[in-house]
Amino acid sequence: MDGAWVGATRANSYLSFTVEPGEHHLCTSWQSRRQRLSKLAAFAGFTAEPGKVYYFRERITYSNTGGNTATMNLDLEPVNPDEGQFLVASYKPSTSHLK
């Protein structure tokens, strides 16, 4: 976030962190040994207000462009608080450490 690493997740997990009020920029990228996948990235910006909670979902989507060719996309999008609370209750928190 804002150019600094805050954590990593695996499938069906989440991470949380505290931010100061103001404008912030999130980015996510897929870590993979496969060159094509490691180029996937997504970005989102938001303005944090004191006392508010913000939820974002990282999602991988696939689209078939015809024939045997499929395209993968990585999306990072805000979700409303009701859905965010449901997702957090549905998954385990991620624990990660900077290498």
N, C-alpha and C positions, 0 to 999 in steps of 0.2 A: 504494500500500500504506500502510495506517495513515493515510490521508488525503493522502498525497503521491504525485505522479506518478512512475512509474519507467520507463515506456516505452510504445511502441506497436508493434503487429505488423500484418502483412498476411497474407493467406491463405498457409497452409503455411509459417509461420515461427514462431520462438519467441524469448523473451527470458529472460535469467537475471540474478539479482542476489543479493547476500548480505544476510542479516538477522541481527540480534542474537538470542540465545535469548530466549524468552518468547512471549507471546500477540501475534498479528498478525491483521490484517484485510485481505483482498484485495477489490478490486472491479474490474470491467471494464465498459466501456460501448462500444456501437457508435457510431462516428463516421460520420455520414452527412448529406448535404444533405437527405435525405428525412426529414421530421419524424417520421413513424411509426417509422422505424428508429433514429433518434437517441435514442429513449426507452428502448431496450432496455438493460438492465443486469443484472449478476449479482454475487453476493457469496459469499465463503467466509472462514472463519476457521480458524486453526490455531495450535498452540503449538509453536514451534521449539525443538529441543534441540541442544546443541552437537555439531558434527560430522555432523549428518544433512542429507540432501538431500531436498527435497520437490518433487513435480511436480504441477502443476495443468493441466487442459485446459479451454480455452474452446471451446465448441461451439454452433453455431447449429442449432436443430432446427425443423422445420416440421411442423405438424399441420393436416389438412384437417378443418374443422368441418362440412363438408357444403356442397353447392352450389359456388359459386365463391369461397368464403371460405377463406383459408388463414391460419393464425396462426404467427408466427415467435417463437421464444423463444431467449434467450441463457443458456447454462448455464456455470458455472464449478465444476469438480469435481476433487477430488484423484484421482490415478491412482497405482497401485502402482509401485515403483521399476523393475521390469522393463519395464513398458509405457512409463514415462517415459523410460528410457534408449533404448528403441527409437524413440520419437517424436522425441527430440532428434537421434538419428543419421539420421533420415529427412528432416529439414527443415533449412533454413538459419536461422542466427541473424538476428534483426532488429536493425537499427541505427536508432535514432530519437533525435531531439533535441527538447527542449522549445522550443516557439515563444515 
